[in-house]
Amino acid sequence: MAQLDSTAGEIVIRLVYDGPPEAGKTTSLRALAGSLTRPTYSPAEDADGRTLWFDWMEYVGGRYEGCQIRCQIVSVAGQRELAARRRRVIAGADVVVFVADSALAEVPRTLAYLQELRGMLDGAASAAGASSDVPVGVILQANKRDLPGAVPLDELRGQLAEIGWPIGVVESIAAEGTGIREAFVYAVRLALDRVRELVQRGALPTAPSGPSTAEELLAALHADDDARNTAPAAPAVRVHDPDSLAAELFREVLACEHAPASAADPAGPAGAPRPPTTSVPSGAIWPPVEGRAILHELAELALAPRRLSTGDWAAGLGTGWRVMSSRDAVFDSLDHGRSELIQWARLHAGASASLSRHRCIVLADDGHGGWRLWQLVHAEPSLRDAVDRALREPARDTLIAGLRRAAQLLVEADAQLAALAIRLPCTLDNLGVSDTGVVYIGLMPDAAAVSLEPRPRRDTRHILRAGLEPVIARDLRERGLDLDGILGRLQPTEGIAHAITSLLGA
């Protein structure tokens, strides 16, 4: 729904609060409205105070690329019988804050509504034309964290990983206003990331592509609804909190667009660069939506960069993440750094089908007057781990089956990586397994140092010798097997299963 209104000199973005009934959507919007001292408009509520159409608030503040920002903030009706209204509102979103009840008993309903949200966003994208492949960011606002039995965040993130949706998680107690500020700041940054991407593609609309005011949205919902749901609108609800200091939120969100990181951002040891934080500006992270989610997750960790013997910088040891920056990946300005990030992002995009999913690249203020490029890669189980597990199996048949599988994946990966426009190492340590097959889990080479010469294809014997021999040679010797003799008898056309069986003398 993002739109450039050249007449008014405004960029319009829409933030939508979604989630199951009674999770805290309206409470969150009204807590935000109170902190911004803005009125909210609610066409109607049921006897229990639940939203029947939507809640609406607008806030104008801050500038982006010379334009005033107008933020439309809307919460949906979550009841099942009002799903059509929910779908219509979500279709206009630039970012969604999904509000979830943290109770363990609510997790199944939360996941079900999230899956529905994904389907609604996919459906809206299909109808969006040029902007269909610019994703709408989603944040999960884990609400009611003060109640006994709230699901631990790690467990909640694990559930999200199982459904294949790596989205950021923010804790909140909406009834007290806790966490609302953090979720809003995060959401606006995601929306601005999307705006920047649309601008770069020349796909930012200059005219409304759907309802652009509360009145137009209500009229559209009435037109979609059947005759029995045409009750007149109730009086608007106004919420004020004159003691709030949060009216500067937009300026806080946008302050980092062309300025160094704030003093509140953690700095590394003397001489060390500041690690990347959630305050990186839009256009300085790729991919924008998934990258923001990764940064938000890492914000909970104490990252302390340390210099390696190569001069590179590393952080995240023991956290499950690899956070790396090459020695020379530092730039004197944000614009110079963005040029390098764009080039590197193109290399990542060209190899995306072969890369593990949980990774991003970030251009962050280094705390010393420059900007440093980092890559953040989630540590995944490798093929070496799979081979090690197989070698520990006491049953010979189980051992052979494990090595057959690893060998097959190794050969498949060699063919897959050889087809790329860049050269990536094909080793047991750099390969892992995803739900779509074998993937590259290692660090990507720097854009400036990458080799664009494809790696030549190798035959089965070469791949097995280079990849497996260093790991299984001792086990073969203990079985009295002659690796050279076995490989010499293999024909290039023989299958992987036969090859690994021959290697093990089975």
Disulfide bonds with the S-S distance in Angstrom:
none
